[in-house]
Amino acid sequence: MHEERYQQRQQHLKQQVEERVAAATKSGGIIMVFTGNGKGKSTAAFGTATRAVGHDMRVGALQFIKGDWECGERNLLERNGVEFHIMATGFTWDTQDKAADTQAARLVWEQGVRMLSDPGYHLVVLDELTYMLTYGYLSLDEVLAALKNRPAHQSVVITGRACHREIIALADTVSELRPVKHAFDHGIKAQKGIDW
């Protein structure tokens, strides 16, 4: 009796999934957002980039906030043809220089505008973009225009905490990562190959 009920539930689930798959007829680029206070937003974005590279797609990546320190994802992806542009100023609490950070963000964003208008790119990763809007380093209207006017087949991944509501509204997929616990809170330092 239990086996029969299990099979009925699974058959019902299978039917629901198949109906949703059949109804999904659109294709083209999408905007994905990984936001929230939990760890793993950039990791998810670069996992997506790795998947695209594995399918011989052209990928570009911008890293805002990040410094010029070694990064495992960048080490791997650059060797596999991914073009990176890094703000390289480090965390804003280290620089404490809004004018210099704004200028550095603008220089990286110029490369993003180029990538977002180039049909040769299948995927563009805008890592930590949300902070650039929160801090006023970039114009929301300019970012929205670039996202809306990109080639139809091009996908974009945006990461960072406190994603602006207009970007969330524009996005096709939004995942919010929330912290449950973190090794750092227990005195465990960031580790090569695990955290960077």
N, C-alpha and C positions, 0 to 999 in steps of 0.2 A: 504494500500500500504506500509506504514512504517513497519507494523508488518510482512508482507511478506518478505521485504528486510532484516529485522532483522533476521528472521528465516533462510534465505539463507546464510547470513554471519555466523551465528552460526553453521549451518550444515557444511559449508566449514571449519570452524575452528575445529569442531569436527573431520572431516575427516583427517585433517592435524595432529592433536594430535594422533589419532588412528594409523595412518601410522608410526609416530615416535615411539610410544609404541611398535608396532609390529616389528620394525627394531632393537629395543634394545634387543639383544639376549645374550649378554655376561653377566657373573656374576663373582663375586670375590671382593676382597678388593680394595678400592680406596684410593687415597691420596687427601685430601681436604686442601686448604690453605685459611685462612681468613687473609687478609693483608690490608694495607692502613692506612691512618692517622686518620680515624674515630673511634669513640667509638663503642664497641660491638664485637670485634674479639674474646676475651676470652668467652664472654657470648654466642656467637654462637657456639663455640667449646664445651662448657659445656652443652648447649642445646642438641647438638648431642650426647654427652655422656649420658645425661639423657634419651634420646630416646632409646639408646642401652640398658641401664640398664632396662628400661621398657619392653624390649623384652628378658630379662634374659641373656643378653650377658655379657661377662667378659670384663671389661674396666680397663685400667691403665692410669695414668696421671702424667706427669712431669710438674712442674711449674718452669720455669727459671725466673729470675729477681724478682719474687715475694718474699716478706718477710714472716715472720712467723705469721703475723697478721691474725685475723679471716677472713674467706672467706665463704660467704653463700653457694656457689656452693660446696666447699669442705665439709662443714658441712653436707650437704644433701647427697652427693655422697659417702663419706666415710662410712656413716651409712648404705649405700646400697651396700657395697662390693667393691667400687672402690679403688684401691691401688694408693696412691699419694706419690710422691717424690718431695720435694720442695727445691729449691736452698737456700732459707731462708736468703739470704744476704741482701735483699732489693734492692732498686734501685741503679744502678751503680754510680749515682751522689752523693749518700749518702756514699757509702763505699769508693770510690776513691782509691781502692786497687786492681789493675788488677791481681796480682798474687793470692790473696785470692779468688777473684771472679772466676778466671780460675779454680782453684782447686775445688771450690764449684760446678761449672758447670760440671766439669769432673765427680765428684762423682754422680751427678744426672744423667748425660748422661750414666754412666755405668748401671744404672737401666733401662734406655731406651733401651740400646743395648740388655739387657736381655729380656725385654718385646717384642721388635721387632723381636726376634728370637724364641719366645715362641708361638707355635700354639694355646695355651690355651686362648690367648687374641684375642678378636674379634675387639677391637678398642683401639688405643693408642693415647692419646692427648699429643702433644708437645707444650705446651703453652709458648709463647714468645721465641720460638727456634730461630727465625730470628735474634734476637739480639746477640745470642751466636756466630753466624757466622759473623755478622757485626763487632763485637768487637774482633774476633779472638780467642775466648775462646774454640771453637770447630773447628775441621777440616771439611771443606765442603766435601772433598772426603770421610771421615769416615761417615758422616751423610748420604750422597747419597748412599754409599754402604749398610748401615743398612736399608735404605728405600727400595732399590731395592731387597735386599735379604730376606725380611720379608716373612712370610707364605702367600701363595696366597690368602687366604680368609680374611686376616687381613687388616682393614682400619686404616688410620692415619689422624689426624687433626693437622695441623701446624698453629700457629698464630704468629702475630707480624708484625711490620712495615717493609717496605723495604725488602720484601722477595727476596732472591737471585734468579736470572734469571734461574739458573739450576734447582732449586727446583720448580719454576713455570712451567718450561718445563716438568718436570717429573710428576707433579700433574695432576690429572684427572679433578678436579673442583677447580677453583680459584675465590674467591669473593673479590673484593676490596671495603672496606668501606671508604667513604670520608666524611669529616666533613662538615656539613651545618651550624650548630650552636651547642653549648655545654653549658650546665648550668654553668659549672665552669668559662667560659669566662664572665659570668654575675655575678660573685661573689658568686655563690651557691656552698657550699662545698659538697664533696662526702658524700653520705648518705648510712647508713647501710640498706641492703635489696634492694637497688636500684643500687648502684655503687660497692658494695663489699659484 
